[in-house]
Amino acid sequence: MASEQGSEGAHVLLAFLLGAAAGAAIALLYAPASGKETRDFLNEKARQSREKAAEAAKKAREAIDRQRENLGSAIERGREAYREARQGDKA
């Protein structure tokens, strides 16, 4: 379950990065600028993309941590129910 979420998060991140690169390329084709302006533009877009990717990774880690906690709680509740059921059988 956790590996599926991690894989899904990786696909989302890859799609985001590819979309950002495609958008930057299209912007360059339709709005040519001087070399310095283009470099500045690309640097800014790369910085924004890194920030968005870092935020997406942070959210993915938080979601995985929440799921891990939920799973741990569910396992513990199942163990407790099993113990109670066994004690009920002995009585």
TIDREN-444383 format. One record per residue (C-alpha): x, y, z; residue in one letter. Coordinates in pm, whole numbers, plus 50000, padded with zeros to 5 digits. Example, Ala and Ser with C-alpha at 12.3 -4.5 7.8 and 13.67 -1.06 7.14 Angstrom:
<nodes>
512304955050780a;513674989450714s;
</nodes>
This chain:
<nodes>
500005000050000m;502765024250098a;504825014949794s;501825021549568e;501445056249716q;505165062849677g;505025051549316s;501965073149254e;503735103049408g;506765097049186a;504525096548878h;502875129048981v;506255145249041l;507575133248705l;504465145948526a;504835179448699f;508495182748601l;507795173048241l;504935197848224g;507135225348366a;509855218048109a;507355217247822a;505805250047938g;509205266547956a;510115254347607a;506845267147460i;507315300547633a;510765303847477l;509405296247130l;506615321747150y;508425349447335a;512065350347231p;514285372947440a;517965381347474s;520345354947607g;520565370647953k;516815374947978e;516305338847871t;518835326148126r;517225346848400d;513815333948300f;514995297748299l;516745301948633n;513585316148789e;511415288248647k;513915262048767a;513855277449116r;510055277449119q;509995241448999s;512415230749273r;510245247949535e;507085231449403k;508795197449385a;510065201249742a;506565210549861e;505045180849675a;507655157649830a;506915171750175k;503185165950131k;503835130650006a;506005122950310r;503315136750542e;500645115550372a;502805084450400i;503465091650768d;499735095550832r;498995062750655q;501745045550852r;500215058251177e;496735047151068n;498035012750978l;499865009651309g;496705019351498s;494614994651299a;497074966651367i;497114974551738e;493294975251753r;493214941651573g;495674926651821r;493634939652112e;490414925551966a;492154892051917y;493394891952278r;489914900452405e;488354873152192a;490854847352320r;490244857552679q;486504854552620g;486974819152486d;488934808852797k;486304821753036a;
</nodes>
